[in-house]
Amino acid sequence: MARDAAALMRRWFEEVWNQGRELTIDEMFPRNSIMWGVSRPDASSRGPEEFRAFFQAMRQTFTGMHIDLEDVVQQDDMAYARFKVTATHSGDGFGRAATGKTITLVGMCCLKAADGVIVEGWNVWDQIGLARELGLLGAPALQMFP
């Protein structure tokens, strides 16, 4: 199934994130799988239950979420992509009451596939940009990250 890593990545982002299909999490991300960088770059989610908590928090905080995958590349059992997220901050979350702002974020992801499922994933996304867009950065941080 290594030849399907890029297709698996496309399906994951389309069904889980763009369509909000939680059942796909159970189908594609088994208990022994690990996902890095969903909440913090050094933090992991193990198995569908832990990942689902992050997923639900994001979907409750941001509506109309859409993730566009760009430049999906595959090598052996790994797929890599850049992505762009657009969503509306319509729920209380991330330390801030809903702002109604439409946010745009960018990031990169990588996944390792085996037997048609995700066994490990890595995500790096613009968390400083999110904090800036939500008005969570103080003056010193805004000077560093205008």
N, C-alpha and C positions, 0 to 999 in steps of 0.2 A: 504493500500500500504506500510505499515511499513516494511513488509517482504521483500520488494524490495529495501531497501536503499543501500545495497552492490551492487546489480545489477545496480542501478542508478549511483552509483559512478564509476563503471567500464565503463559504457556506456559514461558518461561525459568525462572521461579522454581519452578514445579511440577515440570518435568522435570529440570532441572539440579540444583537444590538439594534439593527434597523427595524426588525419586526417584533422584537420583545418576546420571543418564544422561549420561555423558561424550560420547556421540555427538551429543547435541543441541548441545553447545558448538561442534563443527565445523559443524553445519548452520546455526546461528543467529548465529554470531560469526566472520565471515570474517577472513582474514589482514590486511586493511587496516583492521579495526575497532580501536577503542581503548576501554578501560574504566578510569575514574579511581576512586581511593579504595578499592580492594580491600584493599590492605595498609596504606597510609598515605593520608591525604587528598590529598597532592600527588603520589603515585606512580601510574603508569599500567601497564596490561598491554596489550600490542599483539598482537592476533591470538590464535587459539585456544591456541597452545603456551604463551605466557606466562600467559594466564588459567588454563589447566589446572594449572599449577604451584601457583598460589594455591588453586584448587579442591581439588586433591588433598591439600595440606597441611591445609586446613580439615577435610576429610572424614576424614583420618587422626587428627586431634586431637579432633574432636567427632563422636560418633555420635548416631543418633536425631535428626539435625538436621531441623527443620521451620521453614519460613518462611511466616508468614501475611502476605499483602498486605492492606493496609487503605487505603481511600480512593484507589483508582486513578483518576486523572484524565488525560484526553487533551486535547491542544491541537495541532492540525495533525499533524505527524509526530513529536511528543514525547509520552511518557507519564510520569506522575509518581505515586509512591506512598509511603506510610509502610509500614514493615514491622516485624514482631516475630519474632525468632528464638528458638527454644528448642532446646537440644542438651545432650548430656552430655559433659563433659570426660573422655574415657576413653582418650586417647592422649597420649603425651608431646608437648608442643608449647607454643608461646608462652612459652618460658623456664621451664616448670614440668612436673614429672612429673604424670601423670594424677591428678586429684583425685576423680573419680567424681561431681563436683558437676553438677547440672543448672543450666545458666545460662540467663538470659533477657536478650536485648539488643533494642534498638530502633534504627531508622535510617530513612533516606529514600533514595530512588533516583529516577533519571530516565534515560530512554533515548531516543535518536533512532533512528527506524526508516526504512529505505529498501529498497524491493524485497523486503520480507518478512524482512529480517535486521536485526540491531542494528549500527548504524554507529558509535555512540558511547554510552557510559553513564557516569553519575556516581553515586557512592555515598558516603553519610556515615552512619557507624554508631558506636555508643557504645563506642569502644575503651577509654576510661577505665573505663567500667562493667565491661567484660570483665576488665581488669587488676585492678579491685577485687574482682570475684567470684572470681578465681583466686588472690587473696592476693599479688599482685605489687606492690602499692603500699606504700611506706614511710610512716612517721608523718606527715611534712609533707604528702604528697599526700593521705593519708586525711583530714587536717584540711581540706584544700581541697575534696575530693570524698568526703564521708562516705557 
